[in-house]
Amino acid sequence: MSTDAIVLLKNDHRTVEKLFKQFEKTGEEDLPEKRTIVDAIIRELTAHTYIEEEIFYPVAREAVPETRDHVLESVEEHHVMVWLMAELRDLDPQDETFDAKVTVLTENVRHHVEEEEEEWFPEVRKALGRKRLQEVGQRMLDARPEAPDDPLKIASAHA
């Protein structure tokens, strides 16, 4: 598995997108399946958000000062996402707002991913180069087990 930081983040994006598609295919009555998928989404996004905020964003801002606004906007997007995840974590899939909250989370994440991958990952890749991206990626892999289980323990939850 590559330790390239951007490849790692994109792989996370693909993993979460697959979970979103699984959720979208579940039937209204399949509540245990919905709960399982949403729990997986929360786990994946919490770990991803943690390594992004703790390692990748600071490196990106330092290497490419022009990404400052992108990083700030991304942290605000994370803020919305972690609060939605915290609500979903404790919400019964029978609740009438459950599917709506998952839909809003999905739309926010898809928008966030598109901006990162299309607008500023290429700039960061160019500025950091292959060797540095691999070093940062290894730091991210090493930090992933330290990610909190609770989305509200992510820094952006209080941004």
C-alpha positions, 0 to 999 in steps of 0.5 A, spaced: 500 500 500 502 506 498 504 511 503 503 517 499 499 522 503 494 524 497 493 517 495 491 515 502 486 520 503 483 519 496 483 511 498 479 514 504 474 518 500 473 512 495 471 507 501 466 512 504 463 513 497 462 506 497 459 506 504 454 512 501 452 508 495 451 502 500 446 506 504 443 509 498 441 502 496 438 500 503 430 499 503 426 503 508 425 497 512 432 495 513 434 498 519 439 494 522 443 494 515 442 502 515 445 502 522 451 498 521 453 502 514 452 509 518 456 506 524 462 504 519 461 511 515 462 515 522 468 510 524 471 512 517 470 519 517 472 520 524 479 517 523 480 520 516 478 527 519 483 526 524 489 525 520 487 530 515 486 536 520 492 533 525 497 532 519 495 533 512 492 540 513 498 543 517 503 541 512 499 543 506 498 550 509 506 550 510 508 548 503 502 551 499 500 558 503 495 559 497 491 553 500 490 557 506 483 559 504 481 552 502 484 549 508 480 554 513 474 552 508 475 545 509 475 545 517 469 549 517 466 543 512 469 538 517 465 542 523 458 541 520 460 533 518 462 531 525 456 534 528 452 531 524 456 524 525 455 525 532 447 526 532 447 520 527 451 516 532 446 516 537 440 517 533 435 511 532 434 509 524 427 509 525 427 516 527 424 520 521 430 525 521 435 519 520 435 518 513 435 526 512 441 527 516 445 521 512 443 525 506 446 531 508 452 528 511 453 525 504 452 531 500 457 535 504 462 530 504 461 529 496 462 536 495 468 536 500 471 531 496 470 534 490 474 541 492 479 537 495 481 532 489 480 537 484 482 544 486 487 543 491 490 536 492 494 538 485 497 544 488 499 540 494 502 534 490 506 539 486 509 543 492 511 537 496 513 532 491 513 524 491 518 523 497 515 528 502 508 526 500 510 519 502 513 521 509 507 525 510 503 519 508 507 514 513 505 519 519 498 519 517 498 511 517 502 511 524 497 516 527 490 513 524 490 508 530 490 514 535 484 517 532 478 518 537 472 514 536 468 520 538 467 525 532 466 531 537 473 529 539 476 532 533 479 539 533 474 542 528 468 540 532 470 546 536 472 550 531 
